[in-house]
Amino acid sequence: MGLGKALGFSLLAYIGLNFLFIIISETISGNLNLLFSSITSNPLIILLIFFGPIVDVPSSEIFALYGKIAFGTFDFSLIQTIGFIVTPFVASIVAGRTGGSKGASFGGWMITCLISSTALGVLGFINPAILGIPPAGEVIFLITVSISAAINGVFYGCFALLFTKTEMY
């Protein structure tokens, strides 16, 4: 029961926060109408909005956040970068708090990463033009997404383990 609860709540938190940060950043940039018109013309963009941040590893996002703050770039891209860091962090904490044991918490977060990478992999095979994948590059994209999902899963999975309700002994 703990694994399913951790998976469900972490997936819900991950999707919800991704959508929230995209809406906030697109509102700041003034492209919210463009976002919704592109969703109506191509509904598969929803997969990119919900599961897109799993492609970015935490180290690249932390360095990007440092660069944007150091150079004084306070615009919509800063909000997106903060969202790419905060969203998996909060979702892994939710998995840790709702999982009954350490294994269920970590497993719930890892399955969330697996679902996210699978959704982007399917999107890459169905419509590679959305993601900017060159012809015959779908397999390389799938490998890249799988590796970055594994890195995100292990990195943020440590936070899921830290915030589990059960004790170490």
N, C-alpha and C positions, 0 to 999 in steps of 0.2 A: 504494500500500500504506500510506503514511503517513497519508493522510486517513482511511481506514477504521479504522486502529488508533487514531488520535486520537479519532475519533468513538466507537468502541466503548468504549474505556477511560474517556473522559470521561462518557459516558452512564451507564456502570456505576457510576462514582464518584459522580455526581450523584444517581442513584436510591438507591444504598446509604446515602449520608450523609444524604439527606433522611429516609429511613426510620429511620435511627439516631437522629437528633435528635428526630423525632416520638415515637419510643418512649421516649427519655429524658425528654422534657418531660411526656408523659402519665403516666409512672411517678411523676415528682415531684408532679404535680398529683393523683394518685390516681384518674385516669380511664382507666387502661389497659384495664380490663374493659369499660368503656363504648365505648372505641375499637374493640375487637375485636368486640363485639356489633353495633356499627353497620356494621362491615365485612361481617359475616355477613348482616345484613339487606339491605344495599345494597352489592354488591361494587364499584360504580363509584367509591366513595370512595378506593379504592386509587390511582386516577389523581390525585386531589387530594393524597394523601399524597406520591406520588412526584414530581409535577411542580408542586405548588402554589407554591413559592417563586419561580418565574419571574415571577410577577405583581408582585412587589415590586421596585422599583428600588433600587439600592444607597444612594442618598442618603437615602431615607426610612428605611431600616433602620439606617443609621449614626446618624441623628438620634434614632431610637427607642431605640437602644442607649445613647446618651448620656443621654437622659431617664430611662431606667430605672436607670442607674447613679447619676445625680445625685440622684434621689429615693429611692434605696435600695430599689428593687423587685427583690429577689433571690428570684425564684420561677420557675415553669415558663415564664413568658412571656420571661424573660431568656434562658433556654436556647433557646427557639424563635427569638428575634431573633439570637442568636449563630449558630444553625444557618443562618438565612437569609443571613448574611454569609459564613460559613466554607464552606458547601457549594459555591456556585458558584466561590469562590476556589480551593478544592482541586481541583475538577473542571477548571477552566481550566489549572491548573498541570499536572495529569495529561495534559491534551490537549497542552500545550506540550512536555512531556518525551517523550511517545510519538509525536508527529508527526515525520515525517522532515524536514520543512522548515517555514519560517515560514508559508507558505500553507496547508500541511496542518494545522498546529497551530491556526491561527486558524479555518480552515474547519471543522475537527472540532468546535471549541467552538461556532461559530455554528450548525452543523447540530444540535448538542445543544439549543441554545436554540430552534431552529425546531421540533424534535420536541416539546419541552416545551410550547411555546405551542400547537402543533397539538393535542396531547392534551387540553389544557384547553379549547381551542375546541370540540373534538368533544364533550367532557363538557358544555360550556355549551349546546350544541344538543340533546344527548340528554336531559339531565336538569338544567334550569336551576335547579331548587329546591335542589339540593345547594350550588350556589355563591351562592344568594341573588340570582339575576338576576331583575329584574322582567319581567313579560310584554312581549314584543316588544323586549327589550333585548339579545338575543343578538348582534346585529351590532355594537352598541356595545361589548359585552364582548370580542368577537373583535378589534376594532380596538385596544382598550386592552391586551389581552394581547399582541398583536403588537408594539405600540410598546414595552411594557416588556421584552419578550424582545429586541428590537433594542438597547435601552439596555443591558441586562445583557450581551448578546453583545459589544458594542463595549467596554464598561467592563472586563469580565473577560477579553475577548479580548486586551487589552493585556498582561495577565499571562501569557497563553498565548504571546504573542510574546516576552516577556522570558525565559521559561524554556525556550525552544526550544534544542535542542542545537547547532544550526548557528550559525555566526558571522554577523555583520552584513555582512562583505565577501564 
